[in-house]
Amino acid sequence: MPSSTTAARRSRSRPAGVSSPWQMFLKGFVKHPVMVGSIVPSSDRLIRKMLAPVDWEKCKLFVEYGPGVGTFCRPILERMAPDAMLVAIDTNPDFIRYLRHTITDPRFAAVSGSAADVSAIVADHGFAAADYVLSGLPFSTLPPGVGPAIAAATHEVLRPGGAFLVYQFSPRVKDFLTPHFTSIDHGMEWWNVPPAQLYWGWRD
């Protein structure tokens, strides 16, 4: 059986006729700028810093909101255990089709849906709770009520000791986290375009 690293490496191949990640990202930003939030994918430094607090040995289910072209998906799969699972949720059908074509790792599932429905999506994949949830969604520009609903649903779906990992370009995202998470760590990644605010909200 191939190792998790081998499987993740296989995910980098791109079938003929499928757009490059940069082409897909730009297309997604042009079509849905409010949902994508940035015209440039996250930097490697941001990815490493964002994922640094994750206890991979205790991670059985990792969920990502707004995976886009899979910038975080591949590093997550490289770090995950062979029996863990990554569920990526996006409302953009173009990104979902792209991910299903380009990531063939059996531990990966791309779901077309809303992050606010994360509990139902997690249950559909046979889990009672998620260990970690990652989001790059632009909370401050989402339609009214959507951001608070996602924050509440995320807190509800996390296991005790789990965390909500959020990277944003505006510190306003903390306003969405504080009603639900009493323990929130904060960091910055200046070597990103634009510089990003990093938050880790821990489920007590």
N, C-alpha and C positions, 0 to 999 in steps of 0.2 A: 504493500500500500504506500503511495507517495506521501512524503512528509508534508506538514502544513506549509513549510517554506517553499517546497517544490510546487505545491498547488497554487500558492499565491503568485509565484513567478509565472506560472502558466496563464494567470489572469491578465498578464500584461500584453498578451498577443491580441492583435486586432484583426478581425476578419476583413476580407476584401470588400470594399464598398461601404464600410462603416467609417464615419467621420473620425478625425483625430480628437483627442481630449480638448485641445484648445478651440477647435472648430465647434464642438458641441457646447463648450462653456460659453463661448461668445454668442452662439445661437440662443442658448437658454437665457442669457442676460438680456438680449434684445427683446425676446418674446415675453419674459416675465421678470423685469428688473426688480420689482418689489419683493419677489420671492427669492431671487438669487442673491441680491444684495451686493455683489462685487463682480467686476469684470475680470478679475485676476484670481486664479486658484490659490489656495493657501500654500505658504512656503514650507519647505522641509523642516525648518527650525520651529515654526509654529506647531507643526504636527508632532514633533518630538516632545516639545514642552507640554502640549495639551494632553498627550497620552502618558506622560511620565508618572503620574500618581496611580495609574491603574495597576491593580494586583491581578496579573494575568492568570496566576494559578487558581484564583478563586472566581474567575470570570467564565461563566457558562453561556450567558446571553448578553451580547452587546448590541445596542440599538443605535442607529444613526438617523437623524432627521436631515432632510435636504442633502443627500450624498452627492448630488450633481454628477460629475463624471467619475467619481470614485477616488478622489484625491486622498481621502482618509481611509477608504475601504481597504486598499491594498496594504498599507502599513498595519492596519488593525489585524487583517488576516495573517500577516507575517508573524505577529506577536501572539495570536490566540492559540489555545490548546487544540489538539486534534479533535476533541469531542465538544468544542464550543461552537457557537453559532453567531453570525452577524446578520441582523435584519436591518435593511436600509429602507426608509420610508420617504417617498417623494410624491408631490402632487403633479409633477411634470412628467407626462407620459414619454416624452422624448428621452429624458434621462433614464427612466426605468427601462426602456427598450435598449438603450445603449449599454447599461450595466449588465443586463441579461445576456447581451451578445459578447461582452468583453471579459466578464468575470465568471469563470466556469468552476470555481471552487465549490465543492458540495456543501461547505459550511456557510454558504452565502445565499441570502434570499432578498430580492428587490421587490418591494411592495408598493403598488400604486395606491395612495391613500393619504389621509390627514394625520399629522402627528397627534392631534387631539384624540384620535381613536387608538392610541398606542396600546391601551389595556386589551382591547379586543384583538388587535393584531398579534400581540404577544401570546395571548391565549390560543389563537388559531395555529400558532407554531409549537404548541405543546408546553408552554412555560407558564408558571404562576407569577413570575416577576422577572424584571431585568436587573442585571448587576450594574451596568453602566449605560447611560444614554448620552450621546453626543449630539450637539446641535450647532449649526452655523447659520440658522435661520435669522433673518433680520427682524428681531422682535419689535423694535420701535416703529417699523414701517408696515407691519402686518395689519390686515383689516381690524377694525375695532372689535375687541373681545377675543380675538384668536390667540394672541399672546398669553393672556391670563389663563385661557382654557388649556393651552399646551403645557404651561408651567404646572398647573394643578394636576393634570393627567400624568405628567412625568413623575411628580412626587408620589403619586398614588401607585404607579407601576414599579417603582424601584424597591428592591429589597432593603431591609435595614443594613446600613453600612455601605450601600451603593451610592453612586454619585451621578449628578447631572453635569456634564462637561459642556460649557458654552464658550464659544469664541465669537466676538462681536467687534464692530468698529465704533460703537457708541457705548459709554458706560451706563446708559439708561436701562440696559438689559437687567441690571441688578434690581431695579424696581419690580421686575416680574418675578425674580427669585425670592426676595426677602419675605413675601407673605407665606412661603411654604418651606423654606430652608433656613434653619437657624444657624447652621455652620457653613459659611461660604468663604472659600479661599480665592484670592485674586492675584493675577499676574499680568504682565505685558510682554508682547513680542514686537519689538521695534523693527526687526528685520523681516517685515512683511509689508505688502502693498495692498491697502494702507496698513499702518500699525494696528495691531489687534489687542483688544481687551480679552483676558482669559479668566473664566470663572469656573470654580468647582463647587457645586452645591451638594453637600453630603446629607443623605437621609439618616436621621437619628434612629 
